[in-house]
Each structure stands twice: as structure tokens, then as C-alpha cells.
Amino acid sequence: MHIRIEGTHAELAYALRTIRAVLPVGSISPVLPLHSRPYTWRVFVNTAPKRSGRRWTA
């Protein structure tokens, strides 16, 4: 699943911590500034499939 999160640094940190506690996260993109809105950033999170005995690779 591909999740887009937008907000301030504190909002992004809280959302990422919450998502990582619930879902297995495969990768997180670099934090990108939104030029149309000040102090707002965007990040994309790819969640991994259900955990099995094998390792998930990107």
C-alpha cells in the first residue's frame, strides 16, 4: 500500500511512528517541501505485505 502524508515535521513524525507501530513499513521516501504551503512537508510510505517467515524486499 502506498500512503501519502502531508504536514509539519511534528505531524509527520507522529504519523510515521503510529503507522510503524501498526503496519510493517517497507520504505519511506525523503521528506519533500510543499512550495505552495509554508512549513508543510510531504512523505510517501510503502507498507509491506503481511509478515511471513520470509524477509520482505523492496
C-alpha positions in Angstrom: 0.0 0.0 0.0 1.3 3.5 -0.9 0.5 6.2 1.7 1.0 9.9 1.3 1.3 12.1 4.4 1.4 15.9 4.5 2.0 18.1 7.4 4.6 19.8 9.7 7.7 18.0 10.9 6.0 17.1 14.2 2.9 15.8 12.4 4.9 13.7 10.1 7.0 12.2 12.9 3.8 11.3 14.9 2.1 9.8 11.9 5.1 7.7 10.9 5.6 6.5 14.4 1.9 5.5 14.6 2.0 3.7 11.2 5.2 1.8 12.0 3.6 0.6 15.2 0.6 -0.9 13.3 1.9 -1.8 9.8 5.1 -3.3 8.6 6.8 -0.5 6.7 8.8 -1.4 3.6 10.3 2.1 2.7 9.9 5.8 3.5 10.7 8.4 0.8 12.8 11.5 1.5 10.8 14.4 3.1 9.9 16.9 0.4 8.8 20.5 1.0 5.5 21.7 -0.5 6.2 25.0 -2.2 2.5 26.0 -2.3 2.2 25.9 1.6 4.8 27.2 4.0 6.1 24.8 6.8 4.4 21.9 5.1 6.2 18.7 4.0 5.2 15.5 2.2 6.4 12.0 2.6 5.4 8.7 1.0 5.3 5.4 2.9 5.2 2.0 1.3 3.9 -0.7 3.6 5.0 -4.3 3.2 2.7 -7.3 2.7 1.7 -9.4 5.7 4.7 -10.7 7.6 5.6 -14.3 7.0 8.7 -16.3 7.8 10.5 -14.7 4.9 12.1 -11.3 4.6 10.3 -8.6 2.5 12.4 -6.9 -0.1 11.7 -3.7 -2.0 
